[in-house]
Amino acid sequence: MAARHKSVNSRKPAGGKPTRKTDADDIPELSRAEMRELERRVKDLEDRTRYLLVSSIGSRIVLYYNIADDTFTWEEPKEATLFKRKAAASKVKSLLGRGVEIVECRVDKHGKLLKSSLQPQAKSKQPRTRPSRKRASTHTRT
């Protein structure tokens, strides 16, 4: 028959009834490095900044990338993948190729995208104009 293991959290005092340890007894002292790591993780949890992958077609059409379906959604950022880390968004962007940008946005306390945090996509390029054609003369008159 298997030996029974005593619970770590119970003690048997002289009276014979087990008592629970207090929470203060269970918590070991944290080192300075562990405290820094804990503070970094809490700060990371409280940060509501997220990143979207966006592709613009023309000046009015914006597509948002959904990594689960490997598709772009048309004008619907709520269906897109929200990346918590910019580095992860950057890696996926490099796989998608040219024409995809990383856009910073915010989420509410429930993790839902705040549409108001999205800035309109501004084009950095000047509008295309048709270059003027100058015919180069290959024949010279004499």
C-alpha positions, -999 to +999 in steps of 0.1 A: +000+000+000+012+035-009+025+056+020+005+087+028+022+120+025+017+147+050+004+180+037+031+207+037+007+233+049-005+214+080+011+210+114+002+188+142+005+206+175+005+190+209-033+189+209-033+166+179-054+188+155-036+201+124-036+239+119-030+259+087+001+279+082-004+316+079+004+332+045+033+351+060+050+317+067+046+306+031+062+336+014+099+335+012+120+367+010+125+378-026+159+388-039+165+421-055+166+405-090+133+387-083+117+420-072+128+437-104+114+409-125+082+409-106+079+447-110+087+443-148+059+417-152+034+438-133+042+468-155+039+446-186+005+435-174-007+470-169+005+482-203-024+485-226-004+492-258-008+468-286+003+466-322-016+458-354-003+449-388-019+471-414-018+473-452-033+503-470-047+502-505-050+537-519-058+564-495-091+551-482-089+513-478-072+498-448-066+461-443-058+446-409-039+413-405-054+383-387-026+358-380-050+329-370-066+328-404-036+342-423-059+368-439-064+405-440-097+419-428-113+447-447-118+479-426-125+458-394-096+462-369-115+443-342-110+411-362-072+416-365-045+401-343-034+424-315+003+419-308+015+427-272+051+429-283+063+451-311+092+426-317+067+398-325+047+421-348+079+430-365+088+394-371+054+386-386+056+418-407+090+406-422+073+374-433+044+392-450+066+414-472+064+449-484+034+472-479+026+461-443+031+486-415+030+482-377+004+505-361+003+512-323-031+511-306-046+507-272-070+483-255-095+488-227-092+471-193-109+440-208-084+437-236-108+450-263-094+473-290-103+509-286-110+522-322-104+557-310-068+548-304-062+541-341-049+570-361-059+574-397-033+559-420-014+588-435+006+582-466+042+592-465+046+592-502+035+619-526+006+611-549+017+595-581+018+617-611+023+606-646+058+615-656+061+638-686+073+621-717+101+637-735+110+620-767+146+616-771+157+622-806+178+594-819+183+610-853+202+642-857+195+665-886+224+677-906 
